[in-house]
């Protein structure tokens, strides 16, 4: 039986410092979703989903949901929304599933910026 269209899944693994903390990044581009796993603690951490939605008048917005994990950290929501927006600007219209396992001492706006830059530097979409 032949493999379905879109397989094998394009995947990249990168290890680099983000905000001074060693970060493992796994990117997988599926037919309908982009999976981004960024961990500094060796686990998936919080799992979020971001999707572009069309609003009345033809504009768009991004809906971010925390599927599992910490729901009280606005930095996680910001990271998912900003990454989804930047991916769309780069031509990736897929829904984003983001797993963030960041250390508390490495969680900052600068860390989010560095994470986004690292993802955009290794496209799998």
N, C-alpha and C positions, 0 to 999 in steps of 0.2 A: 504494500500500500504506500503511495507517495506521501511525502511530508506535506502538511497543510501550508498554504501560502503564508509567508512571513517567518517560517522556521528555516534554519535555526534562529533563535532569538539572538539579536546582536547584543553582546555584553562586553563591558569594559570594567576592569578593576584598577584602581589607582590608590596609592598611599602617599599622603602629603600632609604637612602641618597646616592646621587651620587655627588661628589665634594662638599659635605656639604649642598646640597639642596635636600629636600624631593622629591622623584621621584616615580611616579606611573608607573608600568610596566604591560602591558597586552600582553600575548603571546597566539597566536592561531595557531594551526597546521592544515592546510587544506591538502587535498590530493596532491595538486600541488604547494602550497605556504605556507610560514611561515609569519604570520603577527606579527610584533613587534610594539607596541605603547609604547613610553616612553615620559612621560610628567611631567614637573615641573610647567606648567602654566595652566593646566586644559583643554587644547585644543590639537588637533592632531598635530598642527605645520606643518612643511614641510613633504610632503609625497614623499618618494623615493622608487625606485625599483632597486634591484641588481640581476643580472642573470649571471650564469657561461656560458661562450662561449668557444668553441674549436677553436683554431687558427691553421693556417697552420703549419704543422710539428708535430701536436699532442699535443701541449701545451694547456693551458687554461688561460683565463683572465676573469675579471668580468666587465660587462657593468653596469654602474650606471646611472640612469635617475632620474631627479627631476620631479615628476608628477604634484605636486602642491606645492606652497609656495616659500620660498627664494631660489634663484638660485645663489646667490652671496657669499655663505659661503662654502669655501672648507672643513671646518670641518664636515659639513653634508655629503658631498661626501665621505670623508675619513671614517666616521663612518659606512656608508652603505657598502663600499668596505671591510673594515677590518672585520666587522661582518659577511659578506657573506663568506669571506675566512676562518674565524675561524669556522663557522658552517660547511663548507665543510670538514674541517680537522676533525671535530667531527662526520662526516658521514651523515650530512644533505645536500642533493643535491637539495633541493627545492629552487625555486626562493624566494627572500626575498622582502617583502613590509615593509618598515620601516617608521613609523610616529614619528618624533622627535619634541617635544615642549620643548626645553631647554631654561632656563633663560640665558641671556647674561653673567651674572656674574658667572655662573656655567658651561660655555662652555669652555672646554680645552681638550688637549690631554689626560690628566689624567681622565677626565670625560668620554671620549670615552672608555678608557681602563676599567673603572669601569662598564660602561654600558654593554660592551661585556661580562665581567666576570659574571655579574648578569644574562644576558640572558642564557649563557652557564650553569649556576647553576640550571636553571629551564627548562629542555628540554620538548618540546611538539611535537617533530618530530619523 
